[in-house]
Amino acid sequence: MTKRMRMRWGWAVVFACIIMMACVPAFAAAKGKPAGKPGAKAKVKPPVLVQAYFPVNSQHKFIKDYLEKYAKAHPKEVSLEFYDTQTPEGRKLWMKTGLTCAGLFINGKTKWDIKRAGGKTETVEFLKRMDIYWTRDDFEAVVKQIVAQSKKQGK
């Protein structure tokens, strides 16, 4: 490669770097903004985030199936993140939560006060197995409470 060719390549690299430095902040600033037509609405985040940490085995698969089905049926209300604690990645994330068993975080909490019929309040922890320690009705009651509160606050 001649000296002249190296200089041309050098300037080309410098020019490419300048273009990248100018464009990357613009792309970063646009992240999260709606694409397409002006005035288009951004995708609204559901008010309920469920983070489930369970082993996906024969004793727990029904929990995953139920949560996925519920989230799919209520996409404007629930966003689901499911972590299989039998995989290295899932176990690592589970260990960071501080949980000592399987469980659900609903908007960052495992323990919720549920308002029952007649005004009675019951505290439920979404730890361990569904249908033994907590029920589908418990889960759905918490989701409904959060969604109602979100609508009340105008979110």
Secondary structure, DSSP 8 states (H G I E B T S, - for coil): --HHHHHHHHHHHHHHHHHHHHHHHHHHHHTTS--SSTT-------SEEEEEEE--STTTHHHHHHHHHHHHH-TTTEEEEEEETTSHHHHHHHHHHT-SS-EEEETTBSEEEEE-GGG-EEEEE-BS-BTTTB-HHHHHHHHHHHHHHHHHHT-
